[in-house]
Amino acid sequence: MNFKKYKFIFWSLGALAVIFIGYILYQMTQSSSINSMMTLLMLLLGLVLGGAIAFLASKKMTSSAPVITESSHTIAESMRKVFKVVSAEGHFNEIYNYEESTKLFNFIPSKKKALVIIEAKILVGYDFEKFQWEVDEVNRKVKLLNFPAPQILSTETDYKYYNIEEQFFNLFSKDDLAKIQQNGKRQVIEAAKKSHLPEVAAEQMRTLLTELLAGKNFILENAAAISESKNFIDYKPTITKES
């Protein structure tokens, strides 16, 4: 409401200024030559054009907000029960440098490169479906027969591109960007495998199982089997189809 009031005041002052300038110029040209009349006409034309530009600019500034229409369709492909427990979480920052050199027409060198910062959160844990144990009800003991290695249960990645350099005949395509993201994510996973995440996950799982069994008055007989798997990590990437 206040904006409309001020807008009216500004336009009123502008109109008065145009009338005042026109009156002064008219008085000045009463005793002048034809050149003065041409000058007057040019000035008036400039004022008209300036007013038109100002009007169009104000219309642009006061235009209504754009109308955005969105739609989505979600289809659940499959669902099943799982018993997977996250026992460690890691955050990684990977600096991935991509550079590709080629020769156009087999003799003109061409190069494109990009620096990508990858921020990733990796969850490591265990799939209880892979556990095998033996329960001794008499002695109140649980013996682990097969204890799998910790596995990467989830990866969340965010890509930020810096210092992108490309040439007119050697531009980044969608396939190039997809390959950069895929290779960068693989580097993060390799870093996670070499980190302390498997060790942290194994220690957390050993504590969890020990406390759960203790609550039922059972003893975990060979807890060392959990620690022995800490040097390994299992990861099976999910295959996604590009649309």
Secondary structure, DSSP 8 states (H G I E B T S, - for coil): -HHHHHHHHHHHHHHHHHHHHHHHHHHHTTT--HHHHHHHHHHHHHHHHHHHHHHHHHHHHT---------------------EEEEEEEEEEEEEEEEEEEEETTTEEEEEEEEEEEEEEEEEEEEGGG-EEEEETTTTEEEEEE----EEEEEEEEEEEEEEE-BTTB---HHHHHHHHHHHHHHHHHHHHHSSHHHHHHHHHHHHHHHHHHHTT-EETTTHHHHHGGG--B---------
